[in-house]
Amino acid sequence: MPRVLVVLPTASYRTPDFVAAADTMGIELAVASEEDPPLDLAERFVRIDCSQPESAAEAIVQLADRTPIDAVVAADDAGVVIAALASERLGLSHHPPAAASATRDKLEMRRLLSTGEVPQPPYAAVTQAADAAQVGFPLVLKPRTGAASRGVIRVDSPKDLAATLDRVAGIASELGESGPLIAERFIPGAEVALEGMVVDGEVTVLAVFDKPDTPAGPTFPETILVTPSGQPPTVRSELERVVRAAVAALGLTHGPIHAEAIVDDDGRVHLLEVAARSIGGLCGRSLRFGLAGTTLEELILATALGSPPRSHRQPRASGVMMLPIDRTGTFERVEGVADARQVEGITEIDITIPPHSPVRSLPEGDRYLGFVFAIGSTGDEVVRRIRQAVDKLDIVIS
């Protein structure tokens, strides 16, 4: 029986989905995490500190000395460098550590994309207000690391720059960063996302998502993702070209990728980022592949073990909305869930934060209250159904 180790940070949403995928496929699952997982793995568990990639990778190598491991997979951003380092030391196929690391540092990623002549927003490393101003207004300030739009703030004029710089620097410090922040020119347009799998440096496109509620700032919460994309074929083709150029520029070679881009009013594609992992949160549940309805996690595990990726997404339109946290406080409950589930086409509503938990809104926060999933005959129908369901929800934060 093949064995795959999944790096699962404690905060990951995805533990149940990877466990289910392994069970379906007859794969023995091993886990590296900061806390004991909610299942008995006996000798197939190793405790790690995700903030220390070198020592975490070494712990995985030592586990492999005791119990063979056939592949290492990262569930989320926090594990991508660890998985790459461990795979390299074990001689397993994976993205190179330097490439995985570049996707975790937005400044290094921008530098490599620039060298590869990949279209992207103008940017600058920022240690003081004058550094940011050189990219032009409006601009977006952000930490170099982080995910889920944490610390990402739009600035429209010089008078707001110093205060925003201090705020973003404070968030970056919480993330453990030192050194410069990054400023990028804000480019208005429609945001799109591409889910892909890389094998031997070649990208297989799994899905292209539209984001019909693309935010314009000052913060940038993720909301609705819907596939297939309604962008013209020429734009989708250009998006794929840009993502393939980015993968080559970053040196990504084997494993999942998730890319995000802006399509401006002239139809030009500007790459925002490429991550060396699959789509975040529970959003992968919006995707199914082939006649058997293969899940994204099953596809990730199979590709890690050497199977070619299946690119045939099921033809129905599907989508997900990440429920944002609109204010800081204590999450009490969500009312109206039963009624929302009765909306035609709603397949699942998953509230992922326990009641009475402290929550933080963007830009300081990095979590979502839950996920609403829907299917339909068209993308527009999926979006309408999600909006109808969300309108029935009453989120209580005290």
KAPELIN-V947354 format. One record per residue. N is the residue number from 1. RES is the residue in one letter. PSI is psi in radians with two decimals (NA if undefined). Layout:
# KAPELIN-V947354
N&RES&PSI, N&RES&PSI
This chain:
# KAPELIN-V947354
1&M&2.18, 2&P&2.67, 3&R&2.24, 4&V&2.28, 5&L&2.26, 6&V&2.22, 7&V&1.95, 8&L&1.66, 9&P&2.64, 10&T&-0.65, 11&A&0.02, 12&S&2.45, 13&Y&-0.24, 14&R&0.07, 15&T&-0.87, 16&P&-0.60, 17&D&-0.66, 18&F&-0.64, 19&V&-0.79, 20&A&-0.71, 21&A&-0.78, 22&A&-0.73, 23&D&-0.77, 24&T&-0.67, 25&M&-0.11, 26&G&0.59, 27&I&2.43, 28&E&2.21, 29&L&2.32, 30&A&2.68, 31&V&2.39, 32&A&2.13, 33&S&2.95, 34&E&-0.38, 35&E&2.81, 36&D&2.32, 37&P&2.83, 38&P&0.76, 39&L&2.73, 40&D&1.89, 41&L&-0.08, 42&A&-2.11, 43&E&0.02, 44&R&0.34, 45&F&2.43, 46&V&2.34, 47&R&2.33, 48&I&2.93, 49&D&1.93, 50&C&-0.30, 51&S&-0.07, 52&Q&1.37, 53&P&-0.69, 54&E&-0.86, 55&S&-0.58, 56&A&-0.76, 57&A&-0.70, 58&E&-0.64, 59&A&-0.65, 60&I&-0.71, 61&V&-0.73, 62&Q&-0.64, 63&L&-0.70, 64&A&-0.44, 65&D&-0.49, 66&R&-0.58, 67&T&2.02, 68&P&2.52, 69&I&2.27, 70&D&-0.31, 71&A&2.70, 72&V&2.28, 73&V&2.45, 74&A&2.27, 75&A&-0.62, 76&D&3.07, 77&D&-0.74, 78&A&-0.32, 79&G&-0.03, 80&V&-0.68, 81&V&-0.68, 82&I&-0.84, 83&A&-0.70, 84&A&-0.77, 85&L&-0.81, 86&A&-0.73, 87&S&-0.74, 88&E&-0.76, 89&R&-0.45, 90&L&-0.03, 91&G&0.55, 92&L&2.65, 93&S&2.34, 94&H&2.94, 95&H&2.47, 96&P&2.58, 97&P&-0.71, 98&A&-0.67, 99&A&-0.77, 100&A&-0.72, 101&S&-0.65, 102&A&-0.57, 103&T&-0.28, 104&R&-0.09, 105&D&1.81, 106&K&-0.49, 107&L&-0.76, 108&E&-0.68, 109&M&-0.82, 110&R&-0.71, 111&R&-0.77, 112&L&-0.67, 113&L&-0.65, 114&S&-0.77, 115&T&-0.64, 116&G&0.09, 117&E&0.69, 118&V&2.24, 119&P&2.25, 120&Q&2.91, 121&P&2.56, 122&P&2.52, 123&Y&2.92, 124&A&2.56, 125&A&2.43, 126&V&2.13, 127&T&-0.28, 128&Q&2.91, 129&A&-0.65, 130&A&-0.55, 131&D&-0.74, 132&A&-0.68, 133&A&-0.42, 134&Q&-0.31, 135&V&-0.23, 136&G&2.74, 137&F&2.64, 138&P&2.66, 139&L&2.97, 140&V&2.18, 141&L&2.46, 142&K&2.70, 143&P&2.87, 144&R&-0.42, 145&T&-2.93, 146&G&2.94, 147&A&3.09, 148&A&0.56, 149&S&0.32, 150&R&2.24, 151&G&0.12, 152&V&2.06, 153&I&2.34, 154&R&2.46, 155&V&2.19, 156&D&-0.34, 157&S&2.79, 158&P&-0.53, 159&K&-0.40, 160&D&-0.03, 161&L&-0.81, 162&A&-0.79, 163&A&-0.71, 164&T&-0.66, 165&L&-0.75, 166&D&-0.71, 167&R&-0.78, 168&V&-0.64, 169&A&-0.65, 170&G&-0.70, 171&I&-0.71, 172&A&-0.67, 173&S&-0.70, 174&E&-0.56, 175&L&-0.06, 176&G&0.26, 177&E&2.63, 178&S&2.78, 179&G&-2.91, 180&P&2.74, 181&L&-3.02, 182&I&2.41, 183&A&2.41, 184&E&2.51, 185&R&2.30, 186&F&2.17, 187&I&1.97, 188&P&2.61, 189&G&-2.91, 190&A&2.27, 191&E&2.43, 192&V&2.80, 193&A&2.56, 194&L&2.22, 195&E&2.25, 196&G&2.98, 197&M&2.30, 198&V&2.24, 199&V&2.13, 200&D&0.66, 201&G&-0.09, 202&E&2.34, 203&V&2.19, 204&T&2.14, 205&V&2.16, 206&L&-0.66, 207&A&2.65, 208&V&2.22, 209&F&2.49, 210&D&2.69, 211&K&1.54, 212&P&-0.33, 213&D&0.69, 214&T&2.06, 215&P&2.64, 216&A&0.11, 217&G&3.07, 218&P&-0.36, 219&T&2.99, 220&F&1.19, 221&P&2.48, 222&E&2.42, 223&T&-1.70, 224&I&2.38, 225&L&2.32, 226&V&2.44, 227&T&2.57, 228&P&2.77, 229&S&2.53, 230&G&0.12, 231&Q&2.61, 232&P&2.66, 233&P&-0.62, 234&T&-0.66, 235&V&-0.75, 236&R&-0.69, 237&S&-0.73, 238&E&-0.66, 239&L&-0.81, 240&E&-0.71, 241&R&-0.79, 242&V&-0.74, 243&V&-0.72, 244&R&-0.68, 245&A&-0.66, 246&A&-0.74, 247&V&-0.74, 248&A&-0.74, 249&A&-0.62, 250&L&-0.33, 251&G&0.40, 252&L&2.38, 253&T&-0.53, 254&H&1.97, 255&G&3.13, 256&P&2.69, 257&I&2.67, 258&H&2.10, 259&A&2.57, 260&E&2.53, 261&A&2.83, 262&I&2.33, 263&V&1.97, 264&D&3.14, 265&D&-0.31, 266&D&0.11, 267&G&0.19, 268&R&2.52, 269&V&2.22, 270&H&2.06, 271&L&2.27, 272&L&-0.80, 273&E&2.82, 274&V&2.26, 275&A&2.51, 276&A&0.82, 277&R&3.05, 278&S&3.11, 279&I&2.53, 280&G&3.04, 281&G&-2.46, 282&L&0.22, 283&C&-0.42, 284&G&-0.34, 285&R&-0.24, 286&S&-0.06, 287&L&2.41, 288&R&2.57, 289&F&2.48, 290&G&3.07, 291&L&-0.51, 292&A&-0.08, 293&G&0.73, 294&T&2.36, 295&T&2.87, 296&L&-0.68, 297&E&-0.66, 298&E&-0.72, 299&L&-0.71, 300&I&-0.81, 301&L&-0.75, 302&A&-0.75, 303&T&-0.67, 304&A&-0.53, 305&L&0.05, 306&G&-0.01, 307&S&2.56, 308&P&2.49, 309&P&2.47, 310&R&2.12, 311&S&0.08, 312&H&1.54, 313&R&2.50, 314&Q&2.48, 315&P&-0.31, 316&R&2.63, 317&A&2.54, 318&S&2.80, 319&G&3.01, 320&V&2.55, 321&M&2.25, 322&M&2.10, 323&L&1.98, 324&P&2.75, 325&I&1.94, 326&D&-0.10, 327&R&2.71, 328&T&2.41, 329&G&-2.52, 330&T&2.11, 331&F&2.16, 332&E&-0.92, 333&R&2.94, 334&V&2.09, 335&E&2.67, 336&G&0.17, 337&V&-0.73, 338&A&-0.73, 339&D&-0.68, 340&A&-0.60, 341&R&-0.33, 342&Q&-0.16, 343&V&2.33, 344&E&2.34, 345&G&-0.18, 346&I&2.14, 347&T&-0.41, 348&E&2.48, 349&I&2.08, 350&D&1.94, 351&I&2.05, 352&T&-0.13, 353&I&2.23, 354&P&2.62, 355&P&2.62, 356&H&0.40, 357&S&2.49, 358&P&2.44, 359&V&2.68, 360&R&2.39, 361&S&2.89, 362&L&2.62, 363&P&-0.10, 364&E&-0.55, 365&G&2.90, 366&D&0.38, 367&R&2.88, 368&Y&2.65, 369&L&-0.50, 370&G&-2.93, 371&F&2.40, 372&V&2.19, 373&F&2.53, 374&A&2.76, 375&I&2.86, 376&G&3.13, 377&S&-0.43, 378&T&2.86, 379&G&-0.71, 380&D&-0.68, 381&E&-0.72, 382&V&-0.80, 383&V&-0.76, 384&R&-0.74, 385&R&-0.71, 386&I&-0.78, 387&R&-0.71, 388&Q&-0.74, 389&A&-0.78, 390&V&-0.58, 391&D&-0.40, 392&K&-0.15, 393&L&2.42, 394&D&1.85, 395&I&2.10, 396&V&1.98, 397&I&2.11, 398&S&NA
